[in-house]
Amino acid sequence: MSHLTIPTVNIDRQDYVRLKKIAETARKKRHPAAPFLLSEIRRARVLDDAPSDATVGIGRKVSYRVNFGPTLRRLLVLPENFRDSDRDVSILSQLGVALLGLKARDRMPYRDIFGALQFVTVIEVEPAPKSARAENTGSPPDSGPHAA
């Protein structure tokens, strides 16, 4: 059997705090993804600054492939923002947890809801929209020209 390398998970401090609360609440409700989310939060590198644009985080669009399937593109969202599985992947899903904090070309094993071993490979992480970057940096978003 070959040695499996687990990629590093990078999470910014703001997401870390939110995700920890979500994971603890989910654990109390015995949500199936809670143990995986808690373990990923524990092993994550928590960054004081937002991770680079190349890192999967809450509110980021990511292109990925599960096993050898087609490339899919989804937005990683908080559970309350999940609307459509053709558009979103919840952070409170096994796949969402597996994607969290990864970069392009990272390959992460995870168990699906049936217990089967799957591998997700990140193809591309889209840059955060300018408004999200401003939120993460604390700078006001550029609202265009201003009247004098």
C-alpha positions in Angstrom: 0.0 0.0 0.0 1.4 3.4 -0.9 1.8 6.3 1.5 -0.9 8.9 1.3 0.1 12.5 1.7 -2.6 14.8 3.2 -2.4 18.4 1.9 -2.0 21.3 4.3 -5.2 23.2 5.2 -5.0 27.0 5.4 -7.9 28.9 7.0 -8.1 32.5 7.9 -8.9 33.3 11.6 -12.3 34.8 10.8 -13.4 31.6 9.0 -11.8 29.5 11.7 -14.0 31.0 14.4 -17.2 30.6 12.3 -16.3 27.1 11.2 -15.5 26.0 14.8 -19.0 27.2 15.9 -20.7 25.4 13.0 -18.7 22.2 13.7 -19.5 22.2 17.4 -23.2 22.8 16.8 -23.2 20.1 14.1 -21.5 17.7 16.5 -24.2 18.2 19.2 -26.8 17.4 16.5 -24.8 14.3 15.4 -24.4 15.6 11.9 -22.3 13.1 9.8 -19.8 15.7 8.6 -19.1 17.2 12.0 -16.3 14.8 13.0 -14.5 15.4 9.7 -14.9 19.2 9.9 -13.7 19.2 13.5 -10.6 17.2 12.6 -9.8 19.5 9.6 -10.2 22.6 11.8 -7.8 21.1 14.4 -5.1 20.3 11.9 -5.5 23.6 9.9 -2.9 26.3 9.8 -4.8 29.3 11.1 -3.7 32.5 9.3 -4.1 36.0 10.7 -4.3 37.3 7.1 -6.6 35.9 4.5 -5.1 33.0 2.6 -4.0 33.7 -0.9 -6.4 33.8 -3.8 -5.3 30.3 -4.6 -6.8 28.8 -1.5 -10.3 27.3 -1.2 -12.4 29.1 1.5 -15.9 30.1 2.3 -17.4 32.1 -0.6 -14.8 31.0 -3.1 -15.6 29.3 -6.4 -13.5 26.2 -7.0 -13.2 23.8 -9.9 -12.5 20.2 -8.8 -12.8 16.6 -9.8 -13.9 13.7 -7.6 -11.9 10.6 -8.5 -11.8 10.5 -12.3 -15.2 12.2 -12.8 -15.9 15.4 -14.8 -14.5 18.7 -13.6 -17.2 20.6 -11.6 -17.3 24.2 -10.5 -19.1 25.2 -7.3 -19.2 27.9 -4.7 -18.1 26.8 -1.1 -20.9 28.1 1.2 -22.0 28.1 4.8 -24.9 25.7 5.4 -27.5 28.5 5.7 -26.4 29.8 2.2 -26.7 26.5 0.4 -29.4 26.8 -2.3 -28.6 24.5 -5.2 -26.3 21.5 -5.6 -25.5 22.5 -9.2 -24.1 25.8 -7.9 -23.1 25.3 -4.3 -21.3 22.9 -2.0 -21.9 23.3 1.7 -19.0 23.4 4.1 -21.1 21.0 6.2 -20.8 18.2 3.6 -18.0 15.7 3.4 -16.9 17.1 0.0 -17.1 20.7 1.3 -14.9 19.8 4.3 -12.4 18.0 2.0 -12.1 21.1 -0.2 -11.6 23.6 2.6 -8.2 25.2 2.7 -6.8 23.4 -0.4 -4.9 24.9 -3.4 -4.8 23.9 -7.1 -3.4 20.5 -7.6 -4.0 19.4 -4.0 -5.6 15.9 -3.8 -7.6 15.1 -0.6 -9.1 11.8 0.5 -12.5 11.8 2.2 -15.3 9.4 3.0 -18.7 10.2 1.3 -22.0 9.9 3.2 -22.0 6.1 2.4 -18.5 5.6 3.8 -16.8 5.0 0.5 -13.3 6.5 0.1 -13.2 9.3 -2.5 -10.5 11.6 -3.7 -11.1 15.2 -4.6 -8.5 17.1 -6.7 -8.6 20.9 -6.9 -8.2 22.1 -10.5 -8.6 25.8 -10.0 -9.6 28.3 -7.3 -11.1 31.5 -8.7 -9.8 34.8 -7.3 -12.1 36.3 -4.7 -14.4 39.1 -6.0 -13.0 42.6 -5.2 -15.7 43.2 -2.6 -14.7 40.0 -0.8 -11.0 41.0 -0.9 -11.9 44.4 0.6 -13.9 42.6 3.4 -11.0 40.3 4.1 -8.4 43.2 4.2 -10.6 45.6 6.0 -10.3 48.1 3.1 -13.5 49.7 1.8 -14.6 48.3 -1.6 -13.9 50.6 -4.5 -17.2 52.2 -5.3 -15.9 54.1 -8.4 -15.5 57.8 -8.9 -16.7 60.2 -6.3 -18.3 63.6 -6.8 -16.3 66.5 -5.5 
